[in-house]
Every structure is written in C-alpha cells, then in structure tokens.
Amino acid sequence: MKVISNKAFTLIELLAVIIILAVVALIATPIVLDVIEDSKLSVGKSEANIVYNGIVNYCLNEEMEAQLNNNYKKICTSELDKDDVSNMVNLGSAEILEIEYTTKLTWLKIKSNGNIYSLKDNKMVEGDLTKPELPIESKSFAEDSWETISAIVKSGKAKDHYNVGDEKEVALTGAYAGNYTVRISNMSTPEECGTKGFSQTACGFVVEFVDIITMYNMNSTSTNIGGWPASDMSSFVNNNIYNALSIDLKSAIIDTSSVSGHGNDDSANFLSKDKLYLFSTKEVWGKEGKNNNVNYDSAEAETRQLDYYKNKGVTTDNYSGAIKKYQDSASNWWLRSSDSRYTNVFYNVTSNGIFDGPWISENASRTYGVAPAFRIG
C-alpha cells in the first residue's frame, strides 16, 4: 500500500526562505544598480566621444578643403551651434549643452542619460566643468589687433606681452585721415588708484598719441570756467577725434574717470567720464623739480605721474622727454589742468617740454596741439 504525504512548508520555513531572499536582494541590488549606472556612464562617455571625434574629423577635413579651395567658407574657426554638429555626427541620445571648436580650443559639454559630461584633457569626464580659458596669441603691441590687446589687458597679463613705451600705428579717418603713432604710457595700477576720488587717467593700461594730431583751442573764448569738462576741447576730442578712430579701437577703449583742476572762478575740482582725455601737469612732470608753478593745479593730489614719463625721468627740471611734434616740428600741446590763480588759463607743454602758464598770456583761446590719451580694457 502506497502512502502519499501532503507535508508542506511550515510557517517558520517560509519566513526563513523570505529572510534569505531579502538578504540576497539587499546584497545584489546595489551591485545591479552599480552595473546599470556604470553602463549608463559608459554609454554617455561613448556618445560624448563620438560627438567630439566627429567634430575633430569634420574640422580637420574642412581645414584641408579650405587649403585646397581658397573660396571655401570655414565654420570651425568660431563657436559651432547644435545644428552644425548635428550635420557632422549622429548624436543619438546625447544633448549638446555647450560646444566650441577653434584651432586652439575644443570644448564640449553634453547631457546623456541624465548625466552631465565635460571635456577634460581631450577626454569626456562626468561633471559640469569650467570651460578652459582660450589661449591668447600675441606677437607684439605693434602687430596685435586691438581686440587681442584688450583681451590681454582684461586677463591681467599685459606685462607678460607688452612694455611701457611700446608703439603702434593707428589710422584716423575723415578730417584727420592719416596714420599716427601711439604708445603705451602706463601699465601699472598702484594702490592709490583705488582711493575714492582718485583720477584714473594715469592708472591701468593707458595709451597716448606720441605726437600732435591737430591744433585747437581749449575754448573759443578766453575762459577756464567749468574746467576741462565744460571746455570746447573736451567736446572736440570726445566727438571729432574719437569718431575718427577705427571701430575696433573704439571697441577696446573704456570710460575713464578724470579729475581735473579748477580756475579762480570755480571752487572745486571737476570729475568727468571720458573716452579720450588730455593729461594733467603731474601726470607729465610728476612732483620732482624746483619750479613751484605746477602747484597751482588744484587736482595735483588726485593723480600720479604716468609710468612712461617717470621712466624717462621727466621733471620740471628735466623736460625734454615731454616734447611732442606737429608735422615734424616741436610744438606746444594742451593739458586739461586749469591754473587756479586765473579765470582764463589752462596749462600746456611748450615746444621744448617746459610746462607753460599765464606769465606769457597762454589763455584758453590760444590754438595749441591736441595729443589725447585713452585707456584699454
């Protein structure tokens, strides 16, 4: 006689099996999740590298095509948009967030499977990285474009590329059409430049015209009331001369806070915002020397001597370094400083470099040289 057993799992045995399965699940789940995450990361990096390699190959082919065909229009010398890249490679599930390809920089940031990947050392790594700084190519102050000069100044590395006294030719248009030479007259920004109310005219990257552009009067009438900001000369250089500059140079010029001295009919110094400006007495001759007439520039304490004139040793006793020429002949040139003793006088530099004043009736209506300066940033 055969006996059939109906024995089943007891409750305790079932609980034991459930506990064992739960432990196995707790151990296995993180491993499985890690495998999935690693797989996603691998897919993301793979897709990102496909995009990157596609861009590089496309642009290399484009470069060769451009060398063979002078009329070929390249797009790989500037930032590429998503449509450009879409035409190069199959993006799959990768979303391009940021991309740039130039001869000096390849940059790519994408989102794939919810993760952000960025290019580092020509490899895609997980994370939202900061785009590397594009290297700035520089030859010399004379050869660099104003865009390049401005970028170098903004980077804080001007002293690695240029020197005070370096010169460059600029072209003016219109009534003053022709080529003129400018030079770097200042590159330093000492602590005093950060003082409230301190003139910025001799702080930072200052460029001046080496010689005189044209002849003009400070005012059409014999007055220094209102100082530099109210003068005909201020309007002339910030409109007529400024508008004669090239577009790229105007794009590089920054506003300058200029402090200028007052005459006898005014009681306070003047503050103005200028694109172009004239120098003051101290900015040219400094404080060295025996002649005290410069002390009648009421804004003397609010500025400093420019690096160029300081390096040349220019003082009121040693002044040949302040000479400027107009059409190959040394000529007087205006400064923005009023003489505080008089109501009609602005200072100027004589043809031999000596500062000039009212003792030989040099009033605002006289026609003297215009040699403005500007700052790059």
C-alpha positions in Angstrom: 0.0 0.0 0.0 1.5 3.4 -1.1 1.2 6.3 1.3 1.1 9.8 -0.2 2.5 12.6 2.0 0.8 16.1 1.9 3.5 17.7 4.0 4.1 21.4 3.2 6.4 24.2 4.3 5.8 25.3 7.8 5.3 29.0 8.6 8.8 29.1 10.1 10.3 27.6 7.0 8.5 30.1 4.8 9.7 33.0 6.9 13.3 31.6 6.7 13.1 31.5 2.9 11.7 35.1 2.7 14.5 36.3 5.0 17.2 34.6 2.9 15.7 36.0 -0.3 15.6 39.5 1.3 19.2 39.3 2.3 20.2 38.2 -1.2 18.2 41.1 -2.6 19.9 43.6 -0.3 23.3 42.3 -1.3 22.5 42.0 -5.0 20.5 45.2 -5.6 23.4 47.7 -5.1 25.6 45.6 -7.3 23.0 45.5 -10.1 22.3 49.3 -9.7 26.1 50.0 -9.9 26.3 47.9 -13.1 23.4 49.8 -14.6 24.9 53.2 -13.6 28.3 52.2 -14.9 26.6 51.1 -18.1 24.9 54.5 -18.4 28.1 56.3 -17.7 29.9 54.2 -20.3 27.2 54.9 -22.9 27.3 58.6 -22.1 31.0 58.8 -22.4 30.9 56.8 -25.6 28.3 59.1 -27.2 30.2 62.1 -26.0 33.4 60.8 -27.5 31.6 60.1 -30.8 30.5 63.7 -30.8 33.9 65.0 -30.0 35.7 62.8 -32.6 33.1 63.7 -35.2 33.8 67.4 -34.6 37.6 66.9 -34.8 37.4 64.8 -38.0 34.9 67.2 -39.6 37.0 70.3 -38.9 40.2 68.6 -40.0 38.6 67.7 -43.3 37.3 71.3 -43.5 40.7 72.7 -42.9 42.2 70.6 -45.7 39.3 71.6 -48.0 40.0 75.2 -47.2 43.7 74.9 -48.0 42.8 73.4 -51.4 40.0 75.8 -52.1 40.6 79.5 -51.3 36.9 80.3 -51.6 35.8 77.6 -49.2 34.0 79.0 -46.2 35.1 77.5 -42.9 33.0 77.3 -39.8 35.5 75.7 -37.5 37.2 79.0 -36.5 34.3 80.1 -34.3 31.7 78.7 -32.0 29.6 76.0 -33.5 25.9 75.6 -32.8 23.9 72.5 -32.4 22.7 72.4 -36.0 26.3 72.4 -37.2 27.2 69.5 -35.1 24.0 67.6 -35.9 25.2 67.6 -39.5 28.5 66.2 -38.6 27.6 63.2 -36.4 24.7 61.1 -35.2 24.1 62.4 -31.7 21.9 59.6 -30.6 20.5 60.4 -27.1 23.3 63.0 -26.3 22.1 66.6 -25.9 24.7 69.2 -26.5 24.7 71.9 -23.9 27.8 73.8 -25.0 30.3 73.3 -27.7 33.2 75.3 -29.2 35.9 74.3 -31.7 38.8 76.5 -32.7 42.4 75.8 -33.7 43.3 76.4 -30.1 40.4 75.1 -28.1 37.9 72.2 -28.3 35.2 72.3 -25.7 32.2 70.1 -25.3 29.6 69.7 -22.6 26.7 67.3 -23.1 23.8 65.6 -21.2 23.4 61.9 -21.7 21.1 59.6 -19.8 20.5 62.4 -17.3 24.2 62.9 -16.6 26.4 65.9 -17.5 29.8 65.2 -19.2 32.5 67.7 -20.0 35.7 67.6 -21.9 38.9 67.5 -20.0 42.4 66.7 -21.5 40.6 65.6 -24.7 38.6 63.0 -22.7 35.0 63.1 -21.5 34.6 63.0 -17.8 31.5 63.2 -15.7 30.6 66.6 -14.2 29.9 70.1 -15.2 33.5 71.5 -15.6 34.5 75.1 -16.2 35.4 75.7 -19.8 39.2 76.2 -20.1 40.5 79.7 -21.0 41.2 80.1 -24.6 44.9 80.8 -25.2 45.6 84.4 -26.5 48.0 84.6 -29.3 50.2 87.7 -29.1 53.1 88.9 -31.3 53.7 92.5 -30.2 51.9 95.7 -29.3 52.7 96.9 -32.8 51.2 93.8 -34.6 48.4 92.7 -32.3 44.8 93.7 -33.0 43.0 96.0 -30.6 40.7 93.0 -29.8 43.8 91.0 -28.8 45.3 93.8 -26.8 42.0 94.3 -25.0 41.7 90.6 -24.2 45.3 90.5 -22.8 44.7 93.6 -20.7 41.5 92.1 -19.3 43.3 88.9 -18.5 45.7 90.8 -16.2 48.7 89.6 -18.3 49.6 92.7 -20.2 53.1 92.9 -18.6 53.8 89.4 -20.0 53.4 90.7 -23.5 54.0 94.4 -23.7 56.2 97.1 -22.2 55.7 100.8 -21.4 56.9 102.8 -24.4 55.9 100.2 -27.0 54.5 101.9 -30.1 51.8 101.1 -32.7 50.4 102.8 -35.7 46.7 103.8 -35.8 44.7 105.1 -38.8 42.3 108.0 -38.4 39.6 108.9 -40.9 37.7 112.0 -42.0 39.2 115.4 -41.5 42.2 113.9 -39.7 42.7 111.0 -42.1 46.2 109.5 -41.9 48.4 107.2 -39.8 49.5 108.3 -36.3 51.7 106.6 -33.8 50.5 105.8 -30.3 52.5 104.4 -27.3 51.8 102.7 -24.1 52.3 105.4 -21.4 51.2 103.4 -18.4 50.6 99.8 -17.3 50.7 99.9 -13.5 47.7 100.3 -11.1 49.2 101.1 -7.7 47.1 101.1 -4.5 46.4 104.8 -4.7 44.4 104.2 -7.9 41.8 102.6 -5.7 41.4 105.6 -3.5 37.9 107.3 -3.7 38.1 110.4 -5.9 41.4 109.5 -7.4 41.7 110.2 -11.1 42.0 107.0 -13.3 43.8 108.9 -16.1 47.2 107.6 -15.1 46.0 104.1 -13.8 45.9 100.9 -15.8 46.7 100.5 -19.4 47.0 104.0 -20.8 47.8 104.7 -24.5 48.7 108.2 -25.7 49.3 109.8 -29.1 53.1 110.2 -29.5 52.7 113.4 -31.4 50.1 116.1 -32.1 47.1 115.2 -34.2 45.9 118.7 -34.9 45.8 122.2 -33.4 42.8 123.5 -31.5 41.8 125.9 -28.7 40.7 124.9 -25.2 37.8 127.3 -25.5 36.7 129.6 -28.2 36.6 132.4 -25.6 39.3 133.3 -23.1 37.9 131.4 -20.0 38.6 128.3 -17.9 35.2 128.4 -16.1 33.8 124.8 -15.8 37.3 123.4 -16.3 38.1 120.5 -18.6 34.5 119.0 -18.7 33.0 122.3 -20.0 35.7 123.1 -22.4 35.4 123.1 -26.2 38.5 120.8 -26.2 36.8 118.1 -24.2 33.9 118.0 -26.7 36.3 118.1 -29.6 38.4 115.1 -28.6 35.4 113.0 -27.3 33.5 113.6 -30.5 35.5 114.7 -33.5 38.7 112.8 -32.7 37.0 109.8 -31.1 34.7 109.3 -34.1 37.8 109.4 -36.4 39.1 106.2 -34.7 38.6 102.8 -36.2 35.7 100.7 -34.9 38.0 98.0 -33.4 39.9 100.6 -31.5 36.7 102.3 -30.2 35.5 98.9 -29.0 38.6 98.4 -26.9 38.6 101.9 -25.3 36.9 102.1 -21.8 35.4 105.0 -20.0 37.9 106.9 -17.8 37.0 108.8 -14.6 39.0 112.0 -15.0 39.7 114.5 -12.2 40.8 118.0 -13.3 41.7 121.2 -11.6 39.7 124.4 -11.4 40.3 128.1 -12.2 39.9 131.1 -10.0 36.1 131.4 -10.8 35.4 127.9 -9.6 35.9 126.4 -6.1 36.1 122.6 -6.6 37.8 120.2 -8.9 35.9 118.5 -11.7 35.0 114.9 -12.3 34.1 113.7 -15.8 33.7 110.4 -17.8 35.9 110.5 -20.9 36.7 108.2 -23.8 39.6 110.4 -24.7 41.3 113.0 -22.4 44.3 115.2 -22.1 47.0 114.7 -19.4 47.4 116.9 -16.4 50.6 118.7 -15.1 51.5 116.0 -12.6 50.9 113.1 -15.0 53.7 114.5 -17.2 56.2 116.2 -14.8 55.5 114.5 -11.5 56.4 116.2 -8.3 60.2 116.4 -8.7 61.9 119.6 -9.7 62.3 123.2 -8.4 59.6 125.1 -10.2 56.6 125.6 -7.9 54.1 126.9 -10.5 52.7 123.4 -11.1 51.3 123.7 -7.5 48.6 125.8 -9.0 47.0 122.7 -10.5 44.3 122.2 -7.8 43.9 118.5 -8.7 47.6 117.6 -8.4 47.0 115.4 -5.3 44.3 113.3 -7.2 46.6 111.8 -9.8 50.1 110.4 -10.3 52.9 110.6 -12.9 52.5 108.2 -15.8 54.9 105.3 -16.0 56.4 106.4 -19.3 57.3 109.9 -18.1 58.5 108.6 -14.8 60.8 106.0 -16.5 62.1 108.8 -18.8 63.0 110.9 -15.7 60.8 113.8 -16.8 60.5 116.6 -14.2 60.1 120.4 -14.3 64.0 120.5 -14.4 64.4 117.6 -16.9 61.7 118.1 -19.5 63.0 117.0 -23.0 61.0 113.8 -22.7 57.8 115.8 -22.8 58.4 117.2 -26.3 55.7 116.5 -29.0 55.8 117.4 -32.6 53.2 118.7 -35.1 54.1 118.0 -38.7 57.7 117.2 -37.8 58.2 120.4 -35.8 58.1 120.6 -31.9 55.0 122.5 -30.8 53.1 123.4 -27.7 50.4 120.9 -26.6 47.5 121.4 -24.2 46.9 119.8 -20.8 43.5 119.5 -19.1 44.7 121.4 -16.0 43.4 124.9 -15.2 45.5 127.4 -13.4 43.8 128.0 -10.1 45.1 131.6 -9.9 43.3 132.8 -13.1 40.0 132.7 -14.8 41.2 132.2 -18.4 44.2 129.9 -18.3 44.9 126.2 -18.9 48.4 124.7 -18.6 50.2 123.4 -21.7 53.6 121.9 -22.5 55.9 124.2 -24.6 57.8 123.1 -27.7 60.9 122.4 -25.6 58.9 120.4 -22.9 58.6 123.0 -20.2 55.2 123.5 -18.7 53.7 126.8 -19.6 51.4 129.2 -17.8 49.8 132.6 -17.8 53.0 134.6 -17.4 53.3 134.7 -21.2 49.5 135.1 -21.7 48.7 131.5 -22.7 45.0 131.7 -22.3 42.3 129.2 -23.2 41.6 130.8 -26.6 45.1 130.1 -27.9 45.4 127.4 -30.6 47.8 124.6 -29.4 48.4 120.9 -30.1 46.0 118.1 -29.4 47.5 114.8 -28.3 44.9 112.8 -26.4 45.1 109.6 -24.4 42.8 106.7 -23.7 42.6 103.5 -21.7 42.2 100.0 -22.9 40.2 97.4 -21.0 
